[in-house]
């Protein structure tokens, strides 16, 4: 009888497990249903402009000659990629991206360490550091342009510069990169500060007791443990810096050979009304952004699975 009772009760856990599985499936189905409207809206909002821009890039579309529109295939891409203007703009964009992101990482790490280790007035220090990031980008760009204005800029007079920076290529690039670093370094510092706050103090104390130097503690403890926050900061800032437009437009408007790829697309679309070439430039920028994101996710360990 005991054996019979035991055998009769054995299917119960399986039934319970089956019930939990069905509930999990129902919850997953409900999640899909609830998320579907938002996903569809995002696909329409983001997907339609990309598809329409790709369609325009395959056509000769010029608003100055509306009756001359025709399908030309990849001729617009060939024209853009064979132009020295594109490659000059691409080189400027890469230079601004690499230099600004590297400087922002170094300065952001130093500022994050200072905010994390602040003994007194910690809230005031953190608030003051975030002031540049809270400034409107256009306003900040105007401030930097006025500071280095060849005629009335106070920075030119303060440093007694014989050649105003905004009159040369490298001087203009210096002002643009400086404005970018000043504006967005607090963003990097804020993300890294969040990563530092998650590191237990016991790890530093144990390493210090074992004789580890400050540099060894930074390399062996800090960097590995803030890698997720670090990769997120680098990814977002790299993508943002590669698409630089507003501050560059305000400071130089592409003068002195400082044009970026985004400014090149704006010039083709708005100033020259060439929708075909402008859309081709936009699609190429989109492809570059996707390649950068793929490199981060695939090779630099920025994907969630590798964390």
Backbone as CSV, one residue per row, in Angstrom:
resi,resn,N_x,N_y,N_z,CA_x,CA_y,CA_z,C_x,C_y,C_z
1,UNK,0.820,-1.207,0.000,0.000,0.000,0.000,0.862,1.267,0.000
2,UNK,1.957,1.207,0.772,2.850,2.374,0.820,3.468,2.635,-0.537
3,UNK,3.859,1.481,-1.192,4.461,1.624,-2.523,3.459,2.190,-3.504
4,UNK,2.208,1.696,-3.396,1.160,2.183,-4.291,0.876,3.660,-4.055
5,UNK,0.860,4.042,-2.770,0.615,5.454,-2.461,1.721,6.346,-2.985
6,UNK,2.972,5.827,-2.857,4.111,6.619,-3.328,4.068,6.783,-4.838
7,UNK,3.702,5.680,-5.527,3.648,5.752,-6.978,2.521,6.649,-7.456
8,UNK,1.419,6.656,-6.682,0.294,7.504,-7.086,0.574,8.984,-6.867
9,UNK,1.494,9.291,-5.917,1.805,10.690,-5.645,2.964,11.212,-6.486
10,UNK,3.691,10.338,-7.156,4.872,10.765,-7.897,4.568,11.700,-9.054
11,UNK,3.435,11.592,-9.781,3.207,12.521,-10.893,2.943,13.949,-10.453
12,UNK,2.681,14.164,-9.147,2.318,15.507,-8.686,3.380,16.550,-8.982
13,UNK,4.701,16.287,-8.676,5.699,17.303,-8.993,5.760,17.622,-10.468
14,UNK,5.582,16.597,-11.319,5.613,16.843,-12.757,4.487,17.767,-13.171
15,UNK,3.291,17.535,-12.576,2.154,18.396,-12.881,2.420,19.829,-12.439
16,UNK,3.034,19.969,-11.240,3.361,21.304,-10.735,4.389,21.984,-11.626
17,UNK,5.387,21.209,-12.060,6.416,21.766,-12.940,5.810,22.196,-14.273
18,UNK,4.878,21.338,-14.755,4.215,21.685,-16.003,3.400,22.960,-15.857
19,UNK,2.730,23.111,-14.680,1.963,24.325,-14.447,2.842,25.560,-14.416
20,UNK,4.033,25.478,-13.789,4.955,26.606,-13.745,5.453,26.954,-15.140
21,UNK,5.721,25.952,-15.940,6.173,26.195,-17.305,5.098,26.906,-18.112
22,UNK,3.870,26.479,-17.983,2.774,27.137,-18.693,2.613,28.584,-18.236
23,UNK,2.778,28.810,-16.929,2.673,30.169,-16.422,3.806,31.042,-16.971
24,UNK,5.003,30.463,-17.042,6.123,31.224,-17.590,5.882,31.561,-19.057
25,UNK,5.337,30.580,-19.792,5.026,30.850,-21.196,3.961,31.930,-21.325
26,UNK,2.969,31.880,-20.451,1.915,32.895,-20.494,2.468,34.284,-20.169
27,UNK,3.374,34.356,-19.177,3.974,35.644,-18.829,4.841,36.169,-19.970
28,UNK,5.560,35.259,-20.620,6.387,35.698,-21.744,5.507,36.195,-22.893
29,UNK,4.421,35.483,-23.148,3.501,35.911,-24.203,2.897,37.266,-23.874
30,UNK,2.529,37.458,-22.603,1.982,38.747,-22.179,3.013,39.862,-22.344
31,UNK,4.270,39.545,-22.035,5.333,40.547,-22.197,5.476,40.952,-23.662
32,UNK,5.424,39.964,-24.565,5.497,40.279,-25.989,4.329,41.161,-26.421
33,UNK,3.139,40.838,-25.923,1.956,41.610,-26.305,2.059,43.049,-25.801
34,UNK,2.538,43.217,-24.575,2.648,44.559,-24.004,3.743,45.381,-24.677
35,UNK,4.825,44.719,-25.075,5.944,45.437,-25.699,5.726,45.682,-27.188
36,UNK,4.842,44.909,-27.810,4.667,44.998,-29.259,4.298,46.398,-29.740
37,UNK,3.348,47.108,-29.114,3.022,48.454,-29.616,4.206,49.409,-29.593
38,UNK,4.963,49.403,-28.486,6.121,50.298,-28.403,7.178,49.932,-29.437
39,UNK,7.406,48.625,-29.631,8.395,48.186,-30.617,7.967,48.585,-32.024
40,UNK,6.685,48.416,-32.331,6.190,48.795,-33.654,6.332,50.293,-33.897
41,UNK,6.013,51.090,-32.881,6.154,52.539,-33.029,7.616,52.916,-33.250
42,UNK,8.530,52.296,-32.481,9.953,52.584,-32.647,10.443,52.161,-34.026
43,UNK,9.961,51.020,-34.517,10.363,50.565,-35.848,9.869,51.522,-36.925
44,UNK,8.649,52.030,-36.758,8.125,52.978,-37.736,8.869,54.304,-37.680
45,UNK,9.099,54.791,-36.451,9.758,56.089,-36.294,11.207,56.035,-36.762
46,UNK,11.915,54.956,-36.418,13.333,54.850,-36.773,13.544,54.169,-38.119
47,UNK,12.725,53.182,-38.419,12.945,52.400,-39.633,12.523,53.103,-40.902
48,UNK,11.380,53.786,-40.880,10.889,54.428,-42.103,11.849,55.491,-42.635
49,UNK,12.369,56.413,-41.798,13.327,57.394,-42.337,14.574,56.750,-42.934
50,UNK,15.054,55.662,-42.313,16.245,54.996,-42.845,15.946,54.378,-44.205
51,UNK,14.813,53.691,-44.310,14.443,53.075,-45.587,14.192,54.132,-46.659
52,UNK,13.548,55.223,-46.270,13.284,56.284,-47.242,14.582,56.960,-47.685
53,UNK,15.501,57.174,-46.736,16.798,57.754,-47.097,17.567,56.819,-48.025
54,UNK,17.491,55.517,-47.763,18.162,54.557,-48.645,17.553,54.598,-50.042
55,UNK,16.232,54.723,-50.134,15.581,54.809,-51.439,16.017,56.080,-52.176
56,UNK,16.073,57.208,-51.466,16.526,58.446,-52.097,17.978,58.350,-52.543
57,UNK,18.799,57.624,-51.783,20.217,57.504,-52.145,20.416,56.724,-53.437
58,UNK,19.421,55.974,-53.848,19.511,55.208,-55.098,18.946,55.975,-56.288
59,UNK,18.573,57.216,-56.077,17.963,58.013,-57.131,18.713,59.335,-57.305
60,UNK,18.557,59.905,-58.480,19.052,61.261,-58.708,17.913,62.211,-58.353
61,UNK,17.954,62.728,-57.133,16.900,63.604,-56.627,17.506,64.945,-56.240
62,UNK,17.187,65.964,-57.016,17.676,67.315,-56.762,16.485,68.264,-56.810
63,UNK,16.221,68.953,-55.693,15.063,69.837,-55.643,15.190,71.022,-56.589
64,UNK,16.385,71.304,-57.061,16.544,72.373,-58.043,16.059,71.939,-59.415
65,UNK,16.068,70.624,-59.637,15.599,70.068,-60.905,14.616,68.938,-60.598
66,UNK,13.416,69.264,-60.163,12.478,68.232,-59.698,12.044,67.256,-60.776
67,UNK,12.106,67.653,-62.050,11.659,66.766,-63.125,12.755,65.835,-63.616
68,UNK,13.959,65.968,-63.076,15.084,65.153,-63.552,15.341,63.940,-62.675
69,UNK,14.420,63.629,-61.762,14.624,62.492,-60.873,14.562,61.170,-61.615
70,UNK,15.501,60.283,-61.306,15.533,58.958,-61.925,16.331,58.007,-61.046
71,UNK,16.124,56.719,-61.270,16.842,55.692,-60.518,18.245,55.545,-61.097
72,UNK,19.258,55.654,-60.225,20.651,55.573,-60.679,21.430,54.486,-59.954
73,UNK,20.769,53.698,-59.121,21.463,52.624,-58.412,22.428,53.170,-57.369
74,UNK,23.633,52.637,-57.394,24.637,53.025,-56.393,25.587,54.108,-56.912
75,UNK,25.141,54.862,-57.910,26.001,55.916,-58.464,26.289,57.006,-57.440
76,UNK,25.301,57.323,-56.606,25.534,58.340,-55.577,26.595,57.895,-54.582
77,UNK,26.568,56.618,-54.199,27.587,56.100,-53.284,28.966,56.144,-53.932
78,UNK,29.017,55.805,-55.219,30.298,55.860,-55.929,30.824,57.286,-55.991
79,UNK,29.911,58.244,-56.215,30.336,59.644,-56.278,30.850,60.126,-54.929
80,UNK,30.185,59.725,-53.856,30.608,60.156,-52.519,31.942,59.530,-52.145
81,UNK,32.065,58.221,-52.317,33.273,57.515,-51.890,34.482,57.839,-52.759
82,UNK,34.266,58.320,-53.968,35.387,58.695,-54.833,35.753,60.169,-54.698
83,UNK,35.049,60.878,-53.821,35.303,62.303,-53.636,36.281,62.525,-52.489
84,UNK,37.227,63.427,-52.709,38.178,63.762,-51.642,37.493,64.518,-50.503
85,UNK,36.378,65.177,-50.811,35.643,65.903,-49.772,35.139,64.958,-48.696
86,UNK,34.619,63.789,-49.115,34.136,62.804,-48.140,35.264,62.306,-47.259
87,UNK,36.400,61.985,-47.869,37.498,61.405,-47.098,38.146,62.443,-46.192
88,UNK,38.186,63.706,-46.613,38.667,64.757,-45.709,37.732,64.918,-44.510
89,UNK,36.428,64.908,-44.786,35.456,65.009,-43.697,35.519,63.783,-42.791
90,UNK,35.709,62.612,-43.385,35.816,61.386,-42.590,37.064,61.417,-41.714
91,UNK,38.183,61.904,-42.266,39.405,62.017,-41.472,39.247,62.994,-40.319
92,UNK,38.616,64.136,-40.573,38.359,65.095,-39.494,37.475,64.491,-38.412
93,UNK,36.448,63.755,-38.843,35.533,63.142,-37.882,36.245,62.114,-37.020
94,UNK,37.074,61.272,-37.641,37.804,60.259,-36.885,38.790,60.903,-35.917
95,UNK,39.453,61.979,-36.354,40.403,62.668,-35.474,39.688,63.253,-34.259
96,UNK,38.576,63.936,-34.496,37.811,64.502,-33.384,37.317,63.408,-32.456
97,UNK,36.839,62.303,-33.033,36.291,61.211,-32.225,37.359,60.579,-31.349
98,UNK,38.475,60.190,-31.948,39.513,59.468,-31.207,40.133,60.352,-30.129
99,UNK,40.540,61.558,-30.501,41.231,62.430,-29.546,40.293,62.836,-28.410
100,UNK,39.076,63.227,-28.743,38.155,63.682,-27.698,37.764,62.551,-26.756
101,UNK,37.509,61.356,-27.291,37.112,60.237,-26.428,38.258,59.828,-25.513
102,UNK,39.484,59.793,-26.027,40.632,59.424,-25.192,40.825,60.445,-24.071
103,UNK,40.793,61.727,-24.411,40.952,62.759,-23.384,39.814,62.717,-22.370
104,UNK,38.609,62.482,-22.842,37.468,62.415,-21.925,37.572,61.223,-20.990
105,UNK,38.107,60.107,-21.483,38.278,58.938,-20.618,39.286,59.216,-19.512
106,UNK,40.418,59.802,-19.889,41.457,60.086,-18.894,40.960,61.106,-17.873
107,UNK,40.441,62.221,-18.364,39.952,63.251,-17.446,38.729,62.772,-16.666
108,UNK,37.858,62.018,-17.330,36.678,61.502,-16.644,37.033,60.562,-15.514
109,UNK,38.053,59.722,-15.729,38.494,58.814,-14.670,39.076,59.592,-13.495
110,UNK,39.877,60.613,-13.785,40.451,61.419,-12.707,39.361,62.151,-11.921
111,UNK,38.397,62.710,-12.634,37.314,63.426,-11.951,36.449,62.463,-11.153
112,UNK,36.184,61.274,-11.718,35.380,60.282,-10.999,36.079,59.839,-9.715
113,UNK,37.396,59.641,-9.791,38.149,59.271,-8.593,38.092,60.389,-7.557
114,UNK,38.209,61.636,-8.023,38.158,62.762,-7.083,36.785,62.871,-6.422
115,UNK,35.725,62.694,-7.204,34.375,62.765,-6.629,34.117,61.602,-5.685
116,UNK,34.655,60.424,-6.022,34.418,59.236,-5.196,35.147,59.334,-3.862
117,UNK,36.347,59.943,-3.877,37.163,60.000,-2.663,37.003,61.317,-1.907
118,UNK,36.114,62.170,-2.366,35.918,63.452,-1.677,35.446,63.217,-0.245
119,UNK,36.093,63.876,0.701,35.784,63.686,2.119,34.690,64.643,2.576
120,UNK,34.747,65.892,2.139,33.759,66.882,2.559,33.176,67.556,1.310
121,UNK,32.004,68.131,1.468,31.297,68.832,0.381,31.165,67.952,-0.856
122,UNK,30.892,66.668,-0.637,30.825,65.732,-1.755,29.695,66.102,-2.716
123,UNK,28.539,66.449,-2.186,27.402,66.795,-3.041,27.683,68.049,-3.855
124,UNK,28.281,69.050,-3.224,28.585,70.294,-3.931,29.618,70.064,-5.025
125,UNK,30.607,69.223,-4.748,31.641,68.936,-5.744,31.038,68.229,-6.948
126,UNK,30.202,67.235,-6.701,29.590,66.499,-7.807,28.674,67.399,-8.626
127,UNK,27.943,68.269,-7.964,27.043,69.175,-8.682,27.827,70.162,-9.544
128,UNK,28.931,70.687,-9.018,29.730,71.651,-9.776,30.403,71.011,-10.976
129,UNK,30.808,69.751,-10.835,31.455,69.058,-11.950,30.485,68.860,-13.106
130,UNK,29.213,68.667,-12.807,28.216,68.386,-13.837,27.692,69.636,-14.527
131,UNK,28.149,70.814,-14.127,27.658,72.054,-14.725,27.911,72.112,-16.229
132,UNK,29.119,71.809,-16.736,29.320,71.862,-18.194,28.388,70.939,-18.964
133,UNK,28.129,69.755,-18.423,27.256,68.819,-19.123,25.817,69.312,-19.153
134,UNK,25.435,70.116,-18.180,24.083,70.654,-18.153,23.881,71.835,-19.078
135,UNK,24.971,72.414,-19.569,24.845,73.552,-20.479,24.351,73.081,-21.845
136,UNK,23.537,73.894,-22.476,23.052,73.581,-23.822,24.235,73.585,-24.785
137,UNK,24.285,72.595,-25.671,25.435,72.439,-26.559,25.647,73.667,-27.433
138,UNK,24.574,74.226,-27.965,24.689,75.403,-28.827,25.237,76.589,-28.039
139,UNK,24.759,76.781,-26.822,25.241,77.888,-25.986,26.721,77.704,-25.664
140,UNK,27.108,76.475,-25.306,28.516,76.205,-25.010,29.390,76.439,-26.235
141,UNK,28.920,76.025,-27.405,29.698,76.227,-28.631,29.852,77.710,-28.945
142,UNK,28.791,78.484,-28.755,28.890,79.933,-28.959,29.899,80.549,-27.989
143,UNK,29.924,80.080,-26.755,30.869,80.610,-25.773,32.306,80.355,-26.208
144,UNK,32.587,79.152,-26.685,33.942,78.840,-27.132,34.296,79.609,-28.403
145,UNK,33.344,79.793,-29.298,33.633,80.556,-30.509,33.921,82.015,-30.183
146,UNK,33.139,82.604,-29.280,33.375,83.990,-28.891,34.686,84.140,-28.130
147,UNK,35.060,83.113,-27.361,36.316,83.191,-26.609,37.520,83.238,-27.533
148,UNK,37.444,82.524,-28.662,38.579,82.466,-29.589,38.310,83.244,-30.869
149,UNK,37.351,84.154,-30.837,37.066,84.972,-32.016,38.310,85.779,-32.398
150,UNK,38.693,85.766,-33.680,39.928,86.467,-34.075,39.919,87.956,-33.761
151,UNK,38.752,88.592,-33.749,38.695,90.040,-33.541,38.465,90.424,-32.091
152,UNK,37.559,89.731,-31.427,37.153,90.151,-30.081,37.323,89.068,-29.022
153,UNK,37.921,87.947,-29.345,38.035,86.859,-28.387,38.977,87.177,-27.240
154,UNK,38.492,86.995,-26.016,39.339,87.307,-24.861,40.466,86.296,-24.707
155,UNK,40.265,85.044,-25.156,41.319,84.041,-25.038,42.505,84.383,-25.930
156,UNK,42.230,84.967,-27.090,43.315,85.373,-27.990,44.163,86.454,-27.339
157,UNK,43.512,87.422,-26.686,44.255,88.488,-26.010,44.903,88.000,-24.725
158,UNK,44.227,87.094,-24.023,44.756,86.608,-22.748,46.060,85.853,-22.941
159,UNK,46.111,85.003,-23.949,47.320,84.216,-24.207,48.246,84.889,-25.213
160,UNK,47.884,86.103,-25.634,48.722,86.884,-26.549,49.100,86.059,-27.786
161,UNK,48.089,85.513,-28.439,48.310,84.654,-29.598,48.498,85.503,-30.849
162,UNK,49.609,85.271,-31.541,49.855,86.004,-32.785,48.899,85.561,-33.887
163,UNK,48.611,84.263,-33.917,47.694,83.713,-34.920,46.466,83.167,-34.210
164,UNK,45.319,83.784,-34.362,44.102,83.272,-33.712,43.821,81.836,-34.147
165,UNK,43.472,80.960,-33.221,43.265,79.545,-33.567,42.202,79.318,-34.632
166,UNK,41.147,80.118,-34.636,40.052,79.889,-35.580,40.360,80.361,-36.991
167,UNK,41.597,80.759,-37.244,42.002,81.142,-38.597,42.844,80.069,-39.264
168,UNK,43.155,78.984,-38.555,43.950,77.891,-39.119,43.217,76.565,-38.924
169,UNK,43.648,75.566,-39.688,42.997,74.253,-39.608,43.220,73.619,-38.246
170,UNK,44.478,73.495,-37.834,44.767,72.798,-36.580,44.306,73.601,-35.372
171,UNK,44.359,74.929,-35.477,43.830,75.737,-34.390,42.328,75.559,-34.233
172,UNK,41.624,75.494,-35.352,40.179,75.266,-35.299,39.860,73.890,-34.738
173,UNK,40.636,72.880,-35.143,40.417,71.537,-34.612,40.668,71.509,-33.107
174,UNK,41.662,72.270,-32.653,41.948,72.339,-31.216,40.759,72.922,-30.452
175,UNK,40.175,73.991,-30.974,39.032,74.612,-30.295,37.837,73.666,-30.295
176,UNK,37.596,72.990,-31.413,36.458,72.062,-31.503,36.617,70.919,-30.507
177,UNK,37.803,70.313,-30.482,38.039,69.190,-29.569,37.973,69.653,-28.118
178,UNK,38.535,70.828,-27.835,38.483,71.357,-26.471,37.046,71.586,-26.023
179,UNK,36.225,72.127,-26.914,34.817,72.342,-26.577,34.100,71.021,-26.318
180,UNK,34.403,70.001,-27.127,33.782,68.692,-26.933,34.208,68.073,-25.600
181,UNK,35.501,68.145,-25.311,36.012,67.557,-24.067,35.425,68.279,-22.860
182,UNK,35.398,69.603,-22.902,34.847,70.374,-21.781,33.379,70.046,-21.553
183,UNK,32.629,69.855,-22.628,31.182,69.662,-22.516,30.814,68.267,-22.032
184,UNK,31.515,67.234,-22.498,31.049,65.860,-22.274,31.897,65.046,-21.301
185,UNK,33.011,65.593,-20.824,33.782,64.867,-19.813,32.960,64.575,-18.557
186,UNK,32.116,65.495,-18.074,31.281,65.152,-16.911,30.379,63.943,-17.137
187,UNK,29.936,63.721,-18.369,29.118,62.544,-18.665,29.913,61.266,-18.426
188,UNK,31.154,61.247,-18.906,32.021,60.089,-18.677,32.282,59.920,-17.186
189,UNK,32.574,61.023,-16.506,32.866,60.952,-15.070,31.675,60.420,-14.288
190,UNK,30.479,60.807,-14.678,29.279,60.349,-13.973,29.080,58.847,-14.139
191,UNK,29.279,58.336,-15.351,29.143,56.897,-15.569,30.219,56.117,-14.813
192,UNK,31.449,56.609,-14.843,32.526,55.916,-14.137,32.338,55.998,-12.627
193,UNK,31.780,57.096,-12.147,31.505,57.208,-10.713,30.506,56.148,-10.273
194,UNK,29.512,55.875,-11.111,28.570,54.804,-10.793,29.245,53.453,-10.708
195,UNK,30.227,53.211,-11.597,30.973,51.957,-11.520,31.851,51.874,-10.287
196,UNK,32.483,52.982,-9.919,33.335,52.989,-8.722,32.526,52.755,-7.454
197,UNK,31.303,53.256,-7.425,30.476,53.106,-6.223,30.091,51.659,-5.961
198,UNK,30.176,50.800,-6.984,29.801,49.394,-6.822,30.957,48.517,-6.351
199,UNK,32.158,49.073,-6.281,33.321,48.287,-5.857,33.390,48.274,-4.330
200,UNK,33.417,47.111,-3.703,33.505,47.053,-2.230,34.835,47.610,-1.729
201,UNK,34.792,48.370,-0.663,36.015,48.926,-0.080,36.913,47.842,0.507
202,UNK,36.330,46.697,0.859,37.127,45.616,1.437,38.186,45.114,0.463
203,UNK,37.894,45.169,-0.830,38.883,44.727,-1.815,40.115,45.620,-1.786
204,UNK,39.902,46.925,-1.706,41.037,47.843,-1.644,41.817,47.668,-0.338
205,UNK,41.102,47.469,0.761,41.778,47.292,2.044,42.618,46.018,2.054
206,UNK,42.050,44.933,1.509,42.793,43.671,1.472,44.017,43.784,0.576
207,UNK,43.860,44.432,-0.584,44.999,44.594,-1.489,46.071,45.479,-0.875
208,UNK,45.658,46.507,-0.142,46.630,47.386,0.506,47.390,46.660,1.599
209,UNK,46.686,45.793,2.329,47.352,45.006,3.367,48.339,44.013,2.766
210,UNK,48.060,43.541,1.551,48.971,42.618,0.872,50.145,43.324,0.221
211,UNK,50.199,44.635,0.332,51.338,45.380,-0.199,51.161,45.905,-1.604
212,UNK,49.947,45.872,-2.145,49.717,46.365,-3.500,49.821,47.886,-3.534
213,UNK,50.487,48.397,-4.560,50.610,49.838,-4.716,49.303,50.422,-5.254
214,UNK,49.239,51.747,-5.277,48.027,52.407,-5.778,47.789,52.071,-7.245
215,UNK,48.869,52.026,-8.031,48.731,51.672,-9.452,48.278,50.231,-9.616
216,UNK,48.809,49.318,-8.815,48.391,47.920,-8.890,46.930,47.753,-8.494
217,UNK,46.486,48.489,-7.491,45.077,48.417,-7.101,44.180,48.960,-8.211
218,UNK,44.662,49.989,-8.884,43.871,50.559,-9.974,43.771,49.587,-11.148
219,UNK,44.885,48.955,-11.493,44.908,48.061,-12.661,44.228,46.735,-12.361
220,UNK,44.461,46.188,-11.174,43.966,44.850,-10.848,42.545,44.841,-10.278
221,UNK,42.121,45.938,-9.693,40.798,45.962,-9.054,39.849,46.928,-9.760
222,UNK,40.273,48.189,-9.864,39.361,49.211,-10.369,38.963,48.964,-11.818
223,UNK,39.958,48.852,-12.700,39.652,48.710,-14.123,38.803,47.480,-14.439
224,UNK,39.154,46.283,-13.924,38.298,45.124,-14.247,36.868,45.257,-13.742
225,UNK,36.688,45.858,-12.575,35.351,45.913,-11.994,34.488,47.036,-12.567
226,UNK,35.109,48.057,-13.147,34.305,49.113,-13.774,34.245,48.940,-15.288
227,UNK,34.692,47.782,-15.780,34.696,47.572,-17.231,33.315,47.746,-17.852
228,UNK,32.223,47.206,-17.276,30.901,47.441,-17.893,30.567,48.920,-18.035
229,UNK,30.763,49.689,-16.966,30.484,51.127,-17.037,31.428,51.819,-18.005
230,UNK,32.681,51.385,-18.025,33.669,51.982,-18.917,33.301,51.752,-20.373
231,UNK,32.888,50.523,-20.714,32.542,50.206,-22.087,31.285,50.951,-22.528
232,UNK,30.322,51.083,-21.638,29.114,51.848,-21.969,29.473,53.307,-22.242
233,UNK,30.337,53.873,-21.408,30.746,55.266,-21.593,31.478,55.452,-22.917
234,UNK,32.404,54.548,-23.217,33.173,54.661,-24.459,32.264,54.495,-25.671
235,UNK,31.359,53.525,-25.610,30.464,53.279,-26.743,29.577,54.486,-27.026
236,UNK,28.912,54.991,-26.004,28.005,56.112,-26.211,28.751,57.358,-26.670
237,UNK,29.892,57.622,-26.087,30.630,58.826,-26.467,31.244,58.693,-27.855
238,UNK,31.685,57.491,-28.223,32.237,57.300,-29.562,31.173,57.529,-30.622
239,UNK,30.000,56.939,-30.414,28.912,57.134,-31.371,28.483,58.594,-31.420
240,UNK,28.434,59.243,-30.267,28.021,60.641,-30.222,29.059,61.547,-30.870
241,UNK,30.337,61.285,-30.599,31.400,62.116,-31.170,31.499,61.929,-32.676
242,UNK,31.247,60.712,-33.156,31.337,60.472,-34.600,30.254,61.247,-35.348
243,UNK,29.145,61.506,-34.699,28.046,62.229,-35.344,28.099,63.726,-35.033
244,UNK,29.254,64.251,-34.687,29.371,65.647,-34.281,28.852,66.578,-35.379
245,UNK,28.022,67.493,-34.972,27.474,68.458,-35.934,27.269,69.836,-35.300
246,UNK,26.517,69.888,-34.198,26.059,71.170,-33.668,27.199,72.084,-33.241
247,UNK,28.101,71.570,-32.411,29.194,72.423,-31.937,30.130,72.812,-33.074
248,UNK,30.383,71.893,-33.992,31.255,72.204,-35.128,30.602,73.244,-36.031
249,UNK,29.310,73.123,-36.235,28.593,74.085,-37.075,28.645,75.482,-36.468
250,UNK,28.512,75.577,-35.158,28.523,76.884,-34.500,29.923,77.487,-34.509
251,UNK,30.943,76.673,-34.250,32.298,77.206,-34.072,32.939,77.585,-35.398
252,UNK,32.874,76.725,-36.404,33.591,76.992,-37.661,32.712,76.930,-38.901
253,UNK,31.559,76.248,-38.832,30.712,76.015,-40.011,31.481,75.298,-41.125
254,UNK,32.471,74.514,-40.738,33.252,73.762,-41.710,34.387,74.534,-42.334
255,UNK,34.639,75.763,-41.891,35.732,76.558,-42.452,37.079,75.967,-42.049
256,UNK,38.116,76.376,-42.771,39.488,75.908,-42.522,39.598,74.383,-42.627
257,UNK,38.809,73.803,-43.520,38.853,72.355,-43.768,38.561,71.568,-42.490
258,UNK,37.511,71.965,-41.784,37.122,71.271,-40.551,35.777,70.564,-40.696
259,UNK,35.362,70.331,-41.914,34.053,69.721,-42.144,34.013,68.286,-41.641
260,UNK,32.903,67.905,-41.008,32.681,66.527,-40.574,31.711,65.854,-41.539
261,UNK,31.528,64.543,-41.378,30.636,63.822,-42.281,29.186,64.278,-42.089
262,UNK,28.799,64.576,-40.860,27.438,65.061,-40.624,27.229,66.432,-41.254
263,UNK,28.227,67.290,-41.157,28.126,68.611,-41.773,28.114,68.500,-43.292
264,UNK,28.834,67.522,-43.827,28.821,67.284,-45.269,27.427,66.866,-45.729
265,UNK,26.795,65.969,-44.985,25.434,65.574,-45.324,24.465,66.743,-45.253
266,UNK,24.618,67.596,-44.241,23.767,68.784,-44.116,23.955,69.708,-45.314
267,UNK,25.196,69.894,-45.731,25.458,70.784,-46.859,24.798,70.271,-48.135
268,UNK,24.874,68.951,-48.358,24.274,68.389,-49.566,22.746,68.446,-49.513
269,UNK,22.178,68.166,-48.354,20.722,68.099,-48.240,20.066,69.472,-48.178
270,UNK,20.620,70.376,-47.385,19.963,71.653,-47.104,20.479,72.769,-48.007
271,UNK,21.790,72.907,-48.097,22.341,74.013,-48.871,22.259,73.773,-50.374
272,UNK,22.595,72.555,-50.803,22.588,72.254,-52.237,21.317,71.555,-52.695
273,UNK,20.454,71.175,-51.771,19.162,70.555,-52.090,19.312,69.281,-52.911
274,UNK,20.454,68.606,-52.761,20.703,67.360,-53.482,20.328,66.203,-52.567
275,UNK,19.097,65.730,-52.682,18.615,64.687,-51.786,19.300,63.358,-52.043
276,UNK,19.689,63.093,-53.272,20.340,61.823,-53.589,21.695,61.691,-52.925
277,UNK,22.581,62.669,-53.159,23.914,62.622,-52.556,23.840,62.781,-51.044
278,UNK,22.963,63.673,-50.572,22.826,63.854,-49.129,22.347,62.603,-48.430
279,UNK,21.410,61.889,-49.039,20.930,60.637,-48.451,22.012,59.570,-48.484
280,UNK,22.820,59.547,-49.540,23.930,58.590,-49.598,24.926,58.843,-48.469
281,UNK,25.217,60.121,-48.204,26.107,60.453,-47.084,25.487,60.012,-45.764
282,UNK,24.191,60.219,-45.606,23.510,59.823,-44.365,23.554,58.315,-44.162
283,UNK,23.335,57.554,-45.217,23.381,56.094,-45.106,24.794,55.628,-44.790
284,UNK,25.800,56.267,-45.368,27.186,55.902,-45.057,27.507,56.196,-43.593
285,UNK,26.999,57.299,-43.066,27.182,57.588,-41.638,26.513,56.514,-40.797
286,UNK,25.311,56.111,-41.188,24.595,55.052,-40.468,25.385,53.748,-40.492
287,UNK,25.966,53.414,-41.637,26.774,52.189,-41.736,28.002,52.284,-40.835
288,UNK,28.663,53.439,-40.814,29.834,53.616,-39.943,29.457,53.460,-38.476
289,UNK,28.319,54.016,-38.088,27.864,53.889,-36.699,27.590,52.434,-36.357
290,UNK,26.969,51.695,-37.267,26.688,50.283,-37.030,27.982,49.479,-36.920
291,UNK,28.976,49.819,-37.740,30.264,49.121,-37.671,30.940,49.379,-36.329
292,UNK,30.909,50.632,-35.868,31.501,50.960,-34.566,30.809,50.186,-33.453
293,UNK,29.479,50.148,-33.489,28.734,49.410,-32.462,29.049,47.921,-32.523
294,UNK,29.174,47.371,-33.734,29.485,45.942,-33.873,30.865,45.626,-33.306
295,UNK,31.836,46.502,-33.569,33.188,46.281,-33.044,33.170,46.272,-31.519
296,UNK,32.434,47.192,-30.930,32.355,47.232,-29.468,31.703,45.977,-28.921
297,UNK,30.597,45.564,-29.504,29.867,44.403,-28.988,30.619,43.103,-29.241
298,UNK,31.277,43.014,-30.390,31.869,41.737,-30.789,33.274,41.537,-30.250
299,UNK,34.084,42.581,-30.265,35.499,42.405,-29.960,35.943,43.054,-28.649
300,UNK,35.212,44.030,-28.154,35.652,44.738,-26.951,34.862,44.366,-25.714
301,UNK,34.031,43.337,-25.812,33.348,42.832,-24.627,32.284,43.741,-24.092
302,UNK,31.602,44.499,-24.955,30.549,45.396,-24.486,29.182,44.749,-24.470
303,UNK,29.076,43.503,-24.936,27.776,42.847,-24.969,27.414,42.326,-23.590
304,UNK,26.122,42.233,-23.268,25.706,41.772,-21.953,26.150,40.353,-21.671
305,UNK,26.254,39.503,-22.731,26.631,38.122,-22.494,28.034,38.004,-21.939
306,UNK,28.916,38.959,-22.292,30.298,38.885,-21.838,30.490,39.501,-20.479
307,UNK,29.452,40.113,-19.964,29.569,40.706,-18.631,29.184,39.681,-17.588
